[in-house]
Amino acid sequence: MGNLSGSAGHIYTIFAAFCIITVVGVSDRGRGKHDINHGQTFLGQNERIIIHDSRGFESGEQDTFDEVVNFLSEKRLQPKLADQIHCIWYCISCESDARVLQASEEKFFRDLDNLVGCIPVVVVFTKYDELVSREYSKWYQKNRKKMQRNQISEAEMYNTIRVASENAFANTYEEEWARAINGIRIASQRVANPQDMGEDNDISQICEGYIGVEKLTKLTLQSLQNHDIKNLWVTAQNNSAELNSQQSITKAMELFRTNQAWNAVPIIPVVSAVAFWHAFSECFFKISPIWNVVDYEHLLEKRSTRTQFISAIFDESAWSFLAWRSADVFSIVSAPHTAAILARVVAGITLIHDELFVLQKSKTGRNQEVTSLTVEEMKSVLSKFRKMLLEGEDW
């Protein structure tokens, strides 16, 4: 569980892997061969998230319930953050019309505080696309002739089936689980799997808003209370660039506010090149790990990389820029001007990492293993950013 292989070094050693336990409700396709004690990761794509997957809570199966309880008890006693469980996803499949609540599931939620303590729980309704597909089939059988005669528009069809799916979900799942949860405030999210939908564009349109895990990623973050674990989750996930950008700005502002109290960050009228370089480096090393860029060659840790970032952000040689900052020691520069430079630093570091993030994520979209960042990729992204500044284009 703890360390991210291949990522030792200045940037990443402060972070461990984010550990999730997925507690599975009753499996509609039989019991899977899952071992909760052995964590699974996404080799070649994202090794910072470890999933401990339980077997299903089948009717009359006390052993699975005991297995989950014992595992949680053991992990809650671990003194190190890296050895703990950081979140629980309680997964409920939407693949059948009728979902009977099991006694073990009611017991789990009834004793939730004692079983999980401070570990946040998110209820995840998986395979929502299958529920939508069932409602689509029912509707289409009744309205096939009207559709063939163009008496019903696509927009009307989508809206009708979307409402029917919402009602079916409420009647089949929400009411049943409201009884189980019994007033406990637990976050929940429906998730549709795009791979299960294949080329079915109608189902994709109706499921829009539930496809993929970006909403689940944000909801998980909202459920986390511990500041360090929040940082761990943002760093580990690789689905939401928006979430990474928000956390980058938050971390930079925390750094500036903390250091400003000690006059250590240049939000003062005069600052030397040495002080600026120190502030830039601190900001860089706060933001860079958030983006979880695969970097086995440690390019992002090198001093030369930071000078290249400065050159791209300010469109001039880093040393020329720093020499200009040194010259400012002999003249008064307004605090708003210095603050504007620092804002540009945060925006530049964040936007360049965003592009590196998108570049690596696009490889995953093409079913390629995410390879480590290369010097050529780094140069290409920095060149693109600099060109964007010169031409005044949006990034």
C-alpha angles and dihedrals in degrees: 000000000000117000132055107232116232095016105090115136145074099319106041109032092089090064131070128189118288108241122210129181114209107205107199122213120213111325113230091202101049131275116313124224095250127152112200092198094063115069121215125213136185103255114208092009112051122351095171095079118069119192122202104196121200127204119253123282094243123187111279094003105129094164094071092049091050090047092055093045093050092047092051092047091053094048094047089059094055111113096207121076090221091060096050133088109251102190141005122220108196102202122209119182120223094199097111133056094228123047115184115201111235124222091239090056093050089049092050093056095038090057095034098126092051094044102045105018109189095349106119118236125210119187108220118197102204130196093029086156089068091056089049090048091055092051090046091054092049092049095044093052089056097041104031095113093048090052091049089052091048090241091134123050123225091243091054091048093050093048094047094049092043090056092044090051092049090051093046091050092049093049097042103036116009097055093045094047094044086063092050095046089045099198098322111140104239125160117236136189136186116223128195119197113227091201091060091053094056111177095343100124094177093061090045091054093050093046093049108136094033100059115113129357105281093107090045089051092055093043091052090053091051090052094055116094104180112086094216092050090050089055090047092054095047090049094047101047120081103187106082121057088176091058091049092050093050092049091046091057091044093052093047092050091048089053093049094046093049096046095041088065087059094039087241098126122062099251085125128092097257128039134162127232090252092054091046092050090050092049092047092050093048091050092046093052091048094051104035099067091052091069095056093216111183101243112159091161090057092232091152091058095058123105089224090060091057091051088052090051091052091049091052096044095049097030096233140079111299091228092050089051093048091047088054089051090052090052088056089069087078095049137046117258117188119251091233089055092052091046089052090054091051091049088053089051093054093045093047096049090046096047094047091050089047090059092048088050092051091047093055093040090054089060090056089051089056089052091250124141108254105250126202121277112271132210089243092053091048092050091047094052093045091048091050091050093049091048090050091055092048094050095039093236127153114259 
